[in-house]
Each structure stands twice: as C-alpha cells, then as structure tokens.
Amino acid sequence: MKSVVTVCCLSFLLGLVALVETDEDYTEDEEMILSLILQDDTQPEAESRPSAQFYRCTKDAWRMPGQYIVVMRKGTHVNQVERTARRLRAKAAKRGYLIEILQTYSGAFHGFLVKMSSDVLHMAVKLPHVEYIEEDSSIFAQSIPWNLQRILQNKHESGKYSPPNDGAKVGVYLLDTSVQVTHREIEDRVMVTDFNSVPEEDGVRVHRQTSQCDSHGTHIAGVVSGRDSGVARGASVNSVRVLNCQGKGTVSGALAGLEYIQSSLMSQPIRPVIVLLPFVGGFSRTLNAACRKMVESGTVLIAAAGNYNDDACLYSPASEPEVITVGAVNFADQPLSTGTTGTNVGRCVDVFAPGDDIISASSDCSTCFTTKSGTSQAAAHVAGIAAVLLNLSPNSSSAELLQQLLHHSVRQVINPESLPLNHRLTTPNMVAALPDSTSTLIGEDLLCRSVWSERSAVKGLATTTARCRHGEEMLSCSSFSQNGARAGERVEERDGQKECVAVNGNGGHGVFAVARCCTGHKAQCQMLESPKRGEDAECPPDYQLTGCSSSSSSGHVSDSDLPLHGSRRACPAKRGEMSYASCCHTSSLECRLIEHNPTGLSEQVEVSCEDSWTLTGCQGLSDGSGVRGAFALGNTCVVHTSGGDKGAAAIATCCSQHLMTANDSCVYEIYNISQYI
C-alpha cells in the first residue's frame, strides 16, 4: 500500500515539475504543495493546533455525506481561504484522495464548499484558520403540495400537513415496478420482497437503467408513505414487482403476485393490510375473481381506475365490485384530462382523489423529486387515507372502510358537465379526504351508499341488477329511467345475496337499478313482499321499515303511496302490483320519514336527512306528473319528474343508530319539510 501511495505522489510531483519547467518562478502555493508532498509522514507537523469543530444536520434523512462547508475564522482574508483550500487538496492528494472545491464564500462569512470523502475530514479540521466544518444538508420549500392540502379537512394550520395519525399500524403491499429503497423519502419504509414476475421489455435495445425501472414504483411508494410527500408517513410498504422497466406486466404475473401476498399473509399475518394495485388491464374475469377472494379473506384492495378516458367497468381490476376503485381529479377538483387521455369514470369508480402533477420521490437520485399524473397516483392517495382510517379502526372490513372513505369525502365538487353524458348519473361526485380531527366516526356507525347497475336493454321488461358488496346490507331498492318508462323494481335473493332488480317499461330507453347498501347497523334485515298483487308488504312486529319498492308486470308502474307507519309498518301496493318492504330488527335503530312536496312545479325534487341521520330509502310520490325515478345522492333523496301540470314529492327514510334501553321502542315520525321552506 505504501508503494502505491509513493507512486501516486511521484506522479503528482512529476506533473508539477512539468508545469514549473515552463515558469521560471515558483509560487508560494506551489512551494507549499511540494513541501507537503515531500514531507515525511513519520514526522509530526511543526505546528500543533486544536481541531476545528464538526457539525451535521440533526435530521439523518436530510444529510448530504461527502459535501462539506468549511467556515474560516473571523478576520480571515480571501487569499487565506484559497490557500487553505489548496492546502487541503495537497494533504488529500498525498494520501491518495481527490477533492473538488465547488464554491467559495466571501460575503456573510469566508469559507468554501468542498466535495470529498469523509476520510479526509480528520485532515480538514486541523487546517489553520478553520473555525468549524458543517456537513451540507437538504432544505425544502414549506408550502404543502396542493394534493396534500386538498385531502386535509382541517385547514386552520396553514403550511403544515397534519393528518389524524400516520398509519403506522398498517402494512401496504404495492404491486408495481421495482422501488429505489435508498431514496430519502422512503428509506427504511419500504421492504423489497423476493417476488419478481415481469415480462421481457419490448424491443431489442431497451436500456434497463435502474432509474427507469424504479420510476413508477418509487413515485407511488412516496405518495403512500414518503417522509415529506406521503399521505400516511408511518405506514410500511412491501414492494411486489409485477411491472417491468417499461411499466408493463401480465395478468398472469399479477395473479402470481396476489398469490404470493396471500401466502405471505398466511405465514406471517399482518392486520390491517392494504393491497395497492396501481395498474389496469383489459377486463379479466380471472383477475377480478382473485381480487374478490382476497377481499373476502379480510384484505383491503385499492386499484387505479385507468387513464383511458373510458368506462372503468371495461378494465381490471378496476371493474371488480369488491375492489375500491379510484379515479383522478386535478387541482380544480375536475376529472383529470391530459390530451387524448384522462381518468376513467362510471359506476365502477368508487371515489376520486388528486392525480394531477403529484410531487413525490424520483428514482433519478436519492434526493430527487418529480411530478407525475394519473389514476395510479390517485389510488396511492386513497391507500394512504385508508391507512389513516384503519389506524383509527383496525378491525374495519373492506366494506366498512369504503363507507368511511365516502363519509369523509368532499361531495358535489365535480362539475357534472365535465363527465360524459352517459356516465353523469352513475359516476360518484366525491373526492377523498382525510377525516377531520374532531371526527368521532367508528366502524359501528350506520353508513350507506348507492350502487348503480348498468343500464338495461331497451326492450320491454328487460332487467338490470345492482348488488351490494360482501359485508353490506341492502336497505332499499329503487330505479330510474331517463324517459320515465319503467316497470318498477323488486328485490330478489340469489346465492344468499340480495339483488335490486329494475325492470324497463314499455317504450323505455333502458332503466337503472339503484341499491342502497349499508354497514354498521348490526340489525337482522329481511326483504318481504306482498302476499299477492295489490296487497301491502308489511314488516313483522318490532321490525323497522327502511325502504319500499314496487313493480308491475304490465310494463308500467304506478307511483307508490306514502309508506304506512304507526302500529303497522308497511309498503302500500297499487292494484295489480307487488310491493317490497325492507324490514330490520334491532333495538338501537330509530327511523323517521321526511317528505318534501314543493308548491311550485319542478323537474327535480330533493329532500335530505339531518346531520347524524342516514338516508336508507328514497321514493317519489307524484301528484299527476310521471316520476322518472328516485335515487339517493349522498344523504339526499332525489326525485326526477317527467313534467306535467302537477308536481311530485320526495320521500326520504332517515335512520339513526343509537344506544337504547330495553324499554325504549323505535318510532317512525313523519315530517313534511315543505312547511319549513
């Protein structure tokens, strides 16, 4: 080793000699360098001085090892700064190290910035005129990225991202490209599993640069749990590689990835756990079935809706009803659209989230950031929000978690005209957000959502079906037709699951079924139908009526009468029609009926349940004009009419879950909201 150093020193010396041969005079600095190189290592330096102090950033993740700010003592002249830098270069060269002076300072202080090995530090701190040396570190703008600001409900602390918790109890499996785990955003937060199932990249000259192969996965991992760009900064991420360096994978590879996760969870159970699927393929029955099975086993699956400006139901895993499917919005809370691409929409989308120009970790370097857009980024936001919610309520099922996500979402901010006409009714107008710090919502709260079917065929008496998720209870069923030609709706049971079946009327343009699906009621519910046509569907004693439906075999259904209350709780049936009553038995459920019958004519009538009350049923009652249908929009019952010389009423069944004593009874109260308007 000594001989190697000697050779290096002699080479360096010969270079200097070659230089000075063309110059008659030796400079003072050159003499210093020559003397340092020729100095005997065994002899101590003539001047013995105390070492300067060394400092570095208290935030390990922000440190920049290998780059140092050398600060000179007060009164040091500029020429002394340059002389000290040259002296350090000579000392380092003598021991086989190269250094680079990147910057000199002569304003607020005198000193220089040097790039060098940490092994040279012990020499640098002993240089004359040096007061201290500080390791360089990163600094960051302190405005919150728009996407994190958008998902905050509590905005009183401007400039600070402060979610209710950091999701530390939750594990996330990320099926994506590989991930750069050394990035400061996700270092020590991401574990790379030994799973790898990807196809060969297209083309024969593909540059498999690490930064390219890690690009998508690193960015998504940063959105989920990054130190500064993440939503749930305490959540752990497990990387499962199913996409190659071009971001391409196969259905078979995704299936193998899901099987790997399922096997891992069996050998080392993690609860709660989220599986994030930031990709789409064409509709795959097999992939959807595998996702459904994982949800039924207790895992939460969250998927991207897709970036094809299309119906999300045409893609997998976005089309699987048990998967939480996420669309993307921009800064203005409008559907993401970039040129010919844009977020997928429709009834298979459950919720939207920020997905445009999202700042997160870049795989170009360990401290680099970049912006990316798409429904993958939106799905990552929802995965982070879900981790925060599961941290609060770890035993929540996938169905309960979805209800909580929707409950905390910001409603009616998307401009309906920005959506394709054929998807405006069925696309949820909700943007995901974190729970407010004052929220007391738990998994046992009564929460409901509307599930739309696809539109039926246009032939008379054609049917279409809406179903609830595993773990949800259907508390009512309604239907809607654009031209009002419908034959009503009925509730059927198939394979132990209720189905809301809507029937197209004669001359109809197709009909939608709308199921009201709920969690948290802890009640025993059943759907009872009329004993025969024209007779009421009545609930048993001590059962509560949560919704009514009716259907006709003639191809046209009459508007139903007001549900009966008091000693009898029943859904009235018109002559020749069948009625269906949703009846639930529990001592903690209280329900009330609210009717809005405006005095003027209106093509749309609405009535909403009060705070702490949940809409379980929605009906329309006509005074003469035909009702095109009724459906729940959030906590509001919406009734559309076909026009005419008389209006229509909107009837909402609102229920609340609360603690009751054994002697308490549930009472239906009827409110006519029109008298307060």
Salt bridges, closest charged atoms under 4 A:
GLU28 OE2 - ARG83 NH1 3.18
ASP29 OD1 - ARG83 NH1 3.31
ASP29 OD2 - ARG86 NH1 1.99
ASP41 OD2 - LYS2 NZ 3.68
ASP41 OD1 - LYS94 NZ 2.84
GLU45 OE1 - ARG49 NH1 3.96
GLU45 OE2 - LYS91 NZ 2.57
GLU47 OE1 - ARG49 NH2 2.28
GLU135 OE1 - ARG63 NE 2.69
GLU157 OE2 - HIS156 NE2 3.73
GLU157 OE1 - LYS160 NZ 3.93
ASP176 OD1 - HIS216 ND1 2.81
GLU185 OE2 - ARG184 NH1 3.31
GLU200 OE1 - ARG208 NH2 3.20
GLU201 OE1 - ARG208 NE 2.91
ASP202 OD2 - LYS248 NZ 3.08
ASP228 OD2 - ARG184 NH2 2.64
GLU320 OE1 - ARG292 NH1 2.73
ASP333 OD1 - ARG150 NH1 3.13
ASP350 OD1 - ARG449 NH1 3.99
ASP350 OD2 - ARG469 NH2 2.87
GLU472 OE2 - ARG449 NE 2.70
GLU473 OE2 - LYS498 NZ 2.57
GLU489 OE1 - ARG486 NH1 3.67
GLU492 OE2 - ARG490 NE 2.59
GLU499 OE2 - ARG467 NE 2.87
GLU499 OE1 - ARG494 NE 3.86
GLU535 OE2 - LYS532 NZ 3.70
ASP536 OD2 - ARG568 NH2 3.48
GLU538 OE1 - ARG568 NH2 3.17
ASP561 OD1 - LYS574 NZ 3.93
GLU590 OE1 - HIS658 NE2 3.75
GLU610 OE1 - ARG592 NH1 3.52
GLU669 OE2 - ARG592 NH2 3.39
